[in-house]
Amino acid sequence: MKKRLWYWLLLVPFIATLWPPFYARHDPVIFGFPFFYFYQLVWIAISALIVWVVYLATRERTDG
Amino acid sequence: MGSAPTAGTIILVVLVLGVTILGFWAARWGNANLAHLDQWALGGRNFGTVVSWFLLGGDLYTAYTFVAVPALAFGAGAIAFFAVPYTTITYPFVFVVMTRFWTVAKKRGYVTTADFVADRFGSRWLELAVAITGVLATLPYIALQLIGMQAVLERSGIAPSHGSAMLMLIVAFVLLGAYTFTSGLRAPAAIAFVKDALIYITVIAAITIIPGKLGGWTHVFDAAQTALAAKPKNPGSIVIGSNMYFAYASLALGSALALFIYPHSVTSILSSKSAGVIRRNCALLPLYSILLTFLALLGYCALAAGLHETNNNFAVPDLFNRFFPNWFTGVAFAAIVIGALVPAAIMAIGAANLFASNILQSFGGRQTRPRNETNVARYISLAILVCALLIATGIQPSFSINFQLLGGAWILQIFPAVVLGLYTRWFHPAALLSGWVAGMAATAAMALSSGFAAVFKLSFLGTSVPGAIIFYAFVANLAVSVLCTWLFRALRLPSGTDVTVVGDYA
């Protein structure tokens, strides 16, 4: 089942958000938001997108 | 006060009475026979994507969240924003795990996590442990909803004193108990539409109006940084320091793993019509996480506005009072009050299911599921609401978020049995029970020694690492579960019967 490989994508949000050294800083300030906040907000959206992609890729006819 | 009620008060009262009527009406929604536990407790397992989105959003993003997370940002700064990664990573997790749980529960007719554990591990004691943990973790969570409501009532001007706020709380709870009793899960599902609409309106209004009046976001962040750094004890910052990296990440991870095994989350998940409904919602629910992030930032707005509070929970209500016209505070406060009623109802139902199916019946024998099971659950839901009310009047409101974190640390202790149990039968039931005891005890010990904080400084090889209690306790649980499984298997202790089959999971 090649479809199962898609599930590995779901690990990406964990890596991106659970490693604070990636984003725990003030600068750059984007749209008035320090990077710490901008980064975490953007990752909410990216994660939702990843989930949607995995949903589409693994969907089966019987899912309902 | 004593004078004529303001426009805001009238709007608040009208909205709360409106959802009460909606709650009773919900009993007729879909023409169901509410004497069946599946209908009363799970809405007939028939909610589609839209209803589930509102229901789950209304269930998970609670009044407590809307009051206490900004309160934590107001009081402690950046650490409060662990709620953002927390509510980001929980969905990829749910996408995989809870759909599997939904499938096995649908096929075998489970209403609770403990139902599954009983069948999977053939252990009454493990079933009982899972059920008791669920009830224990839910009680303070319902109490928190009350505390969120109380903060609003006291600050809305509707209740002139602490005593009268209490009285209104009791009235609201009697009504809540009555329509939950009558309509079951359909009541919060119907009310969730109103609650979520009000919350979105309120937050969108707040973030368009308030930062502008405070000189823009850049100024809000700068002013918050100055105010946090100037706090006399425990000065804070708007960016976490490197000494808090592990605490931040472990809080987020532990909370994310715990969120969906709470009884109220399970109840909402099981009410979905299909696994596809859950999967789609994992991509759609993060909209609430964005909402939550902005709500948390209102804590910084309160700092930038120069508010001083004896109780941090008042930060957001006072911010609304300062910047919204009076009539609109009625909408905003109604959003929070109704935001407490929805999850409180679902929590009462979830805990009542555990009590009725897994605690009472554990003694009566599973085969004799009484025909009055639904009525038992109904009365227990009332009893649970009363207990929560007693807890709410007994604890310090400023500790509210820590009590929720304590409940979260407890509920995560059923993770090995419930979640790992979905994938493997390797664990020995007695080992899982030992791990559970270790996790619960470790939680209690760390919480006591840190004065009910969420973060505990673990001393290890001469260094001390601040990390989330929820995470440390979970690691202790896992370690004991694994070691005891090796031991009990070596001793050839009987490991119970698994009545589920592979086909139940897919």
Interface residues (C-beta under 8 A of the other chain):
Chain A: Y7 L10 L11 P13 F14 T17 L18 W19 P20 P21 A24 R25 H26 V29 F31 G32 F33 P34 F36 Y37 Q40 L41 W43 I44 A45 S47 A48 L49 I50 V51 W52 V54 Y55 R59 D63 G64
Chain B: A78 F81 V84 P85 T87 T88 I89 Y91 P92 F93 F95 V96 G216 W217 T218 F221 I238 V239 I240 G241 S242 Y245 Y248 A249 A252 L253 K273 S274 A275 G276 V277 R279 R280 C282 A283 L284 P286 L287 S289 I290 T293 L297
